[in-house]
Structures are given as C-alpha cells and as structure tokens.
Amino acid sequence: MQHPATWSYRTTGYVRGRGYQHPHSISGPAILMSVVAISARVTYRDPKRYGWLLSIAVPLVMWTGPLLYGATGHAAWFWAPVAFFYLGLPILDHVIGVDTHNPPDNAVPSLEADRYYPRVAYAVLPLLWITLIGAIWQATQGLPWWAIIPVMMGAGSAGGFAINVAHELGHKHDSRDAFFARLALAPTAYGHFTIDHNRGHHAEVATPKDVASARMGENIYAFAWRELRGVWLRAWRLEKQRLTRSKRSTWSPHNQILQTLAITAAFWTGILLWLGWRALPFIVIASFWANFQLTSANYIEHYGLLRKKLSNGRYEPCQPHHSWNSDHKLSNYALLHLQRHSDHHAWPTRSYQTLRHFSGLPQLPNGYFGMFVLAYIPPLWFRVMDPRLIAAVNRDVSGINFHPRRRTQLVHRYDLAKSES
C-alpha cells in the first residue's frame, strides 16, 4: 500500500479513449489536509464491509458434501458443492444482479489503510488449507470413482480460491501480505504466479505477446495448453533476470519461486507421510484443477481484447476497456472483487475494497462461475462472447486480439473486412 503522503488518486469517471478524467488530482502532503477537512464533514460507512465475510463462507460450502455424506451415507452428496458453485451461484448471480456502488474518492485513503480488509483475506487461508487437506484425506477412504471426482474438484476449487487470495495480496508491498501470498500458492505448486502475474502479465496484458491473454477464436483448452506452460517459463525468465541484476545465482535461496516451492515440497511430503503414496495422485489432480481455475479466469478476463500498437512500436497503456468486467454482486463478494478486473489492471495496487465500477466497459453476462461453465463448452462460448467482443470494440478490428489461424475466418464470418481496411 502506498503511504498517504505519496498517494495520488483521481476524482471522476472513466471515458474510453481518454482514460480516467480528472479535473484535479490531490497528491503529496496536500491530501492529508484534504482528507482531514473532508472527513470532518463526511463519515463514510462501507456498505460492503461485512459482505466480504462471504469469502470466508466459500470453504465452508465445500464441507457440505462431506457432512451430508456422513449424515446420510449417500456419496452422491459430494456433488452438492460442485453443483452450487457451477450451477447455483450463476443462477443467484443472475437473480441478485449487479452492484455498481463505488466508494467516494475522499474515503479511499482510509479504506486502503484499514487492516480489516486484508485480515478478511488472511482468515480465508487456513480454512482453504484445511479444506484441501480434508478433501485429499477423503479421496483416500475408498470412495467410488464417481464420488472422487467431485471431491477432487472441491479440493481444486479450494486451491483456486487460495490463488485468488494470493492475487489480491501479491500486489501489495507489505511483507506480511507477501508471506501470506506464498502460503496461498504453495499447496498447489503455483509459486511462480505472483512473479509472472505482476511482472509479466500486467506488462503484456491484452497483446499477442501475453500468454495469459486469450485470443478471439481460441478455445479454453488450447489456451490452457499455451498458458500453463507459458506462465511458468516467463516467470522463471523474469526471476532469473532479477537475480542476475542483483548478481545472485538463479538457484540461490533468494529465488522467490524456489522459496515457495520449498513450502510446497514440505506440504506434499507431510501429506505423503500421513496418508502414504496413495495420496499422491489426488494431490496432483487437486493441484491441476486449482491451477486450471486460474487459467479459466485468465481466459475470460481478456478474451479477444487488444491494446493498440503505437507509432514507436510500443503498446498503448492498459486501460479499463482492455479487460472484461463483471459487477455481479454475490460472486464479487466471494472472489474479493476479482471481477472488477478493469480497474484492477488500470490501477494494480488498488485493494479489493476500493476497486471501482465504470460504465461503458466490456461486460460479462454473468459472474465468473457462470462464465467458466460457458467457457468449458467452446461452441456456446463463441456464440455468446464473439458478438459481445465485436460490440465492445465497436467493430474496430484494431482492438481485437485474433487467433492468428482464425483471423480470416472470423473477419469474414462477422463481416469485419471494411473495418479491417
């Protein structure tokens, strides 16, 4: 978090093509005087303050299957959490609708300074670890194969939620946040995430260079093959470059990827010593599904959107319209505002409680859980999202990140030849 003395924030909305419009900015020591003066007249109460506790309820939902199985003896109950997240939650998102509330600008510094919000994220982590461990144990207890599938999906979902917590904490400069981010990533062997995300993805997002930005016409399975390998290689390259600049060996204890993998090794070893080698395939499957949940998020967050290349060969700065946004209220509570992804990429250090809604942005028709299901069925995804993408860029092909082999086909299908010329 930035110190208030160096904080700079902008006070009005976003206009595509002109970025954040601000008749004035407040920065430096002047902000302290302004906040004091304003706060004397205005006391802001965050209406979402206790709604964020729903993120803590997420791992508790995952325990409904095992508890109902224990009460009834019917293994089919293990599918209950999966049904809730991938069917029930999208329906609830549709029924409850969206939330477009933004905190007033004068309240942002105090919201950012309030330690309640990171503590909510901290509180989720032990519950997710317990859920993951419990699911791996459950899978070794002689369940029928068709019951092991939802148990592993639940375990992987717990790991996926943990990666989401790491996404929030990993952007902060507080040493506690960095430590908890590593704890979140370690169980599923995804310790390279914050390095690639912060230094790679945010730099190259919505360009053909970015392995974590999906292209129009690219299905999620082809994207996963490209992304899962690509983010690992990019993270390792970036960390190697950092260590080289500081005249340290890539294999030194200062390597942040290796630091988190050491926690992973200790965690996996502890599980194997407890449950034996029979637990290994379940650890691997749960880890894969957790990492695939992040891949699913990456797929939908920037699908087909492209930053324009400038005359100097560089890409324009990332702006809110280079990300797909979702303001669906319930899933945003569960995911700590991950779905306000447009503001996150424009201002990466903003904490989840201060991320903003802006009108006129590319909008997803549902929350992430509903969009994941849509993405897993590529023909349905293309049918829903390709027309939305074209509308979002106003039929301007210079704003579309095409799959190279499908560009000609898509331009012809959607009659984009005129705008291409």
C-alpha positions, -999 to +999 in steps of 0.1 A: +000+000+000+012+035-008+019+058+021-008+086+023+019+112+018+026+099-017-009+089-026-024+102-058-059+094-068-083+107-094-117+120-087-141+114-116-150+087-141-135+068-170-141+078-206-129+053-233-101+068-254-093+094-228-088+073-197-097+085-162-110+120-164-099+142-135-103+179-133-079+178-104-056+154-086-046+155-050-011+142-041+016+147-016+011+163+018-020+182+004-040+150+005-036+148+043-051+182+047-079+175+023-089+142+039-089+157+073-111+186+061-135+164+042-137+137+070-148+165+094-180+168+073-184+133+058-183+099+076-183+071+051-196+037+061-187+010+037-219-008+029-200-039+017-178-041+048-193-072+062-204-086+028-167-096+023-171-122+050-189-142+024-155-151+011-149-169+043-181-189+038-167-203+005-146-231+020-175-238+045-198-245+015-172-271+003-178-290+035-215-295+029-208-325+006-187-345+032-211-335+060-242-346+041-224-378+031-216-385+068-252-379+078-268-400+050-242-424+037-250-413+002-219-405-018-239-385-043-239-356-018-203-350-027-216-333-058-235-307-038-207-281-035-198-286-072-235-280-082-236-249-060-206-232-075-211-241-111-249-240-113-264-225-081-241-195-079-245-184-116-283-186-110-280-165-078-258-140-096-284-136-123-312-132-098-294-109-073-279-089-101-251-064-102-236-038-078-222-006-092-215+012-060-181+029-057-167+044-025-163+082-027-128+094-035-123+110-002-129+077+016-103+057-005-072+065+017-089+054+049-103+023+032-068+014+019-053+019+054-080-002+072-063-035+082-098-052+085-098-059+047-065-078+044-074-097+076-105-110+058-082-124+032-059-138+058-088-155+075-098-174+043-064-191+040-064-216+069-099-226+060-088-233+025-058-253+036-080-274+059-105-279+031-078-290+007-062-314+032-096-328+042-106-335+006-073-353-001-079-374+030-115-381+020-104-392-015-082-420+000-110-435+020-123-460-006-150-439-023-164-449-056-146-433-085-176-411-094-176-397-059-138-390-060-144-366-090-164-340-071-141-344-040-111-335-062-130-307-078-138-293-044-101-297-033-090-279-065-116-252-060-102-246-026-067-243-041-082-220-068-097-197-042-063-196-024-047-185-056-073-157-058-063-146-023-026-146-035-037-125-064-050-098-040-021-100-015+006-104-041+002-069-054+010-053-021+043-043-007+037-052+029+059-082+039+030-099+057+010-098+025+039-113+005+043-141+031+006-150+031+005-149-007+032-175-008+013-196+017-017-194-005+002-206-036+023-233-020-002-262-016-009-264-054+027-258-065+019-225-082+046-204-065+056-187-098+022-170-101+028-136-085+061-132-104+045-139-137+013-120-129+029-089-116+059-085-138+048-104-169+010-105-173+005-069-162+032-056-186+020-076-216-017-080-210-041-077-240-013-081-265-003-110-287+028-114-266+009-123-234+005-160-228-022-152-203-045-132-226-068-153-247-073-146-284-106-144-303-113-178-317-091-197-292-109-222-271-101-226-234-083-260-238-059-246-265-054-216-243-047-237-212-020-256-231-004-224-241-009-205-208+001-231-182+035-237-198+040-201-209+035-185-175+059-209-158+086-202-185+080-164-183+081-164-145+114-183-144+129-160-170+118-129-151+131-142-118+164-152-134+167-116-148+160-101-114+186-123-097+212-116-124+208-079-120+215-083-082+245-106-091+229-136-075+226-172-088+193-183-102+195-213-078+202-192-047+178-190-017+168-156-029+149-171-058+112-164-049+099-193-070+122-218-052+112-203-018+075-211-024+083-245-039+102-254-007+069-248+012+051-269-015+077-298-010+072-297+028+034-297+024+033-326-001+059-346+019+038-341+051+006-354+033+025-384+019+040-393+053+005-391+067-016-408+040+011-427+020+018-428-017-018-434-025-025-397-018+000-385-045-024-387-075-050-369-055-026-341-046-016-338-083-052-338-096-064-312-070-034-290-078-041-292-115-078-283-110-068-254-088-044-241-114-070-247-142-094-224-122-069-196-125-064-204-162-102-202-166-102-168-150-074-156-173-092-169-203-124-149-197-107-118-183-092-105-215-107-127-242-101-111-276-093-076-263-062-059-277-042-028-268-033-008-299+003-006-310+017+030-311+040+045-338+070+039-315+064+001-316+051+000-280+015-008-270-007+019-255-010+018-217-035-007-203-069+010-197-102-004-182-116-013-216-088-039-221-104-062-196-138-079-193-156-067-162-184-082-141-202-064-113-223-094-102-227-088-065-226-123-049-196-137-068-177-105-063-181-109-026-169-145-028-139-135-050-129-103-033-138-081-063-116-101-087-144-095-112-138-057-112-108-066-133-109-035-154-100-012-126-075-037-112-054-037-144-056+001-147-045+005-111-030-028-099-021-017-064-057-007-055-070-031-028-102-051-035-124-029-013-117+002-034-119-012-069-144+008-090-172+002-114-171+023-147-199+024-172-192+017-209-167-012-203-168-047-218-192-065-195-196-103-189-232-115-189-226-134-156-202-138-128-170-158-132-185-192-122-212-189-148-186-178-174-164-208-165-192-232-174-197-213-206-160-214-215-159-252-209-183-255-238-164-237-266-192-235-293-215-219-267-187-196-255-180-184-291-217-179-298-222-157-267-189-139-264-178-132-300-207-109-308-201-092-274-165-087-282-172-071-316-197-048-300-173-039-271-147-027-296-173-010-319-164-034-347-128-020-348-105-049-357-075-030-344-090-036-309-093-074-314-066-099-304-073-126-331-062-162-330-037-160-359-050-190-378-087-180-374-084-143-382-095-145-419-124-168-410-137-146-382-133-114-402-154-130-429-180-145-405-187-112-388-183-090-419-154-071-405-135-066-437-144-029-441-132-020-406-101-041-412-092-019-442 
